[in-house]
Amino acid sequence: MLRVGDSAPEFSLPDADMALTDSASLAGSPYVIYFYPKDDTPGCTMEGLEFTELSSDFEALSTKVIGVSKDTCVSHAAFRDKYGLNICLVADVEGSLCNAYGVWQEKEKNGEKKMGIVRSTFVVDDSGKVRHAIYDVRPKGHAAEVLELVRAL
């Protein structure tokens, strides 16, 4: 698991439009990277919509918001288009970024244990350091909380 002060892991992964999004292009500006379990599920939709509603506030702070799951680019595009999301959704199909951020963990639901993405958010500063590492996020109101953390950078 990443901690405050750690360097954010480098990445280069495709987004919903199959264009590469990479950490190198984000250098010099803060960014928010949030991990969610699955496209088009209730909590993930709520979180995506809330980040979308606040996207102009993040943009005013020169902060890009990136959502990550193990869904495919095609799934991300359908999810984005269905709900009018305007945040960058990155496909980590192989799970390399999920592993690097420590969000791929064993979870238990209804007595059954399996591996999955623990909903988590990271605020990375303009020097590439993790300033906030929030694991086990509850989606409702989370985007507004993250916006306040970015404002305080």
N, C-alpha and C positions, 0 to 999 in steps of 0.2 A: 504494500500500500504506500502511496505517495504521502509525503508530509509537507507542511509549510516549509519553504526554503529550499526544497528539492528542485532540481532542474526539470522542467516539463519534458517528457519524452518527445523525441523527434518522430515525425510521421509524414507519409505521403500516401493518401488514400483517395479513391474516387468518390465524388459526391453524387447527388441524385441525377445530375446531367452527364455523369461519367467523366467529368473534368477532374483532374487531380487537385486536391487541396493538400497543402503541405505546411508544416510548421515553419519552414524557412521563409515562406512568403508572409508569415505573421510576425516575424521579428521586428522589434521596434514599436509595436503596439500591443496593448493588453488584449487578451481574448478570454472568452468563457468557453469551456468545452464540457459538455454534459453528456453522460451516458445513460441510455434508457433501454429497457428490455426489448420492446417490440413495437414496430409500426402499427398504427391504427388500433391500439388498445386504449381503454378509457384513461388511465393515468398518463400514458405517453402522449395521448392526444391533448389532454388538458395542459401538460407541461409545454408542448410545442406551441399551442395556441397562446399561452401566456407569454412565452418568449417572443412570439410574433407580435403580440399587442404592444410590447415594450421595445420592439426592434429600433424604432427611431430614437428612443432614449439611449440605447446602447450605441447606436451609430453616432450620436452627438458626443459621446465619450470616446470615439474612435475605437470601439471595442466590437470585435466580431464574435458572434455566437455560433457555435458549432455543435450540432447534435450528432451523437454516435451510437449506432447499434450494430448488431451482426446481420441485419437485414441487407438485401441486395440493393443495388442502385435502382433497379426497376421498382422494387417495393417502396423505396424512399420517394421516388418520383410520384407514384400513385398516392402515397400518404400526403405528400406536400400538396399535390393538386387537389385532392379531395377536400382538404381543410384550408387551403389558401395560405399555407405556411410560407414565410419568406426568410427563414433561417437556413443556413447551410446544413444539410444532412449528409453525413459521411458514412460510407459502407465499410465496416470492418469485418467482412465476412469470415476471414481467417482468425480473427480475434487477437491479432498482434497488439493493437493499441489498447484493447480491453485488458490484456495481460500486463502491458507496460504500466498502465494506471492502477492496476490492482483491483479492478472492478469485476473481473470474472471470478466468481466465488461459488462455493456450494451454498445452496439455499434450500430451505425446507418449506413445503406448502402441502397442507392436508396430510401431514405425516410422511410425505415422500421427499427424499433428498435428491437434488439434481443440481447440475452446474447452471449458472445463469448470470446475467448482468445485474449487479447491485446498482440501483439508480443512484448516481453520484455526479457531483458537479465540482469543477476546478476553475478557479480564477487564476490566470497566469498574467504576470505583469509584463511590461515592455522589455524587460531584460531576459524573459524566458523562465523566470522563477515562479513556482507555485506559491501564491499568496493565500489562497484558501482551498482546502480540500474537504469536501462535505460528502460523506458516505451515507447511504440509507436515507435518501431524500424523500420527503413527502411532496408530491407535485403541486398541490393547491397553494398558491401564493409564493411559490419558490422563486419564480422569475423576478418578482419585485424585491425579494430579499437579496438575490444575487446582484440586482441593479444597485442596491444600496452599498454592497461590498465593493463594487467597481467604482462607484462615486467616491468612496473613501480611500482609494489607491493614491 
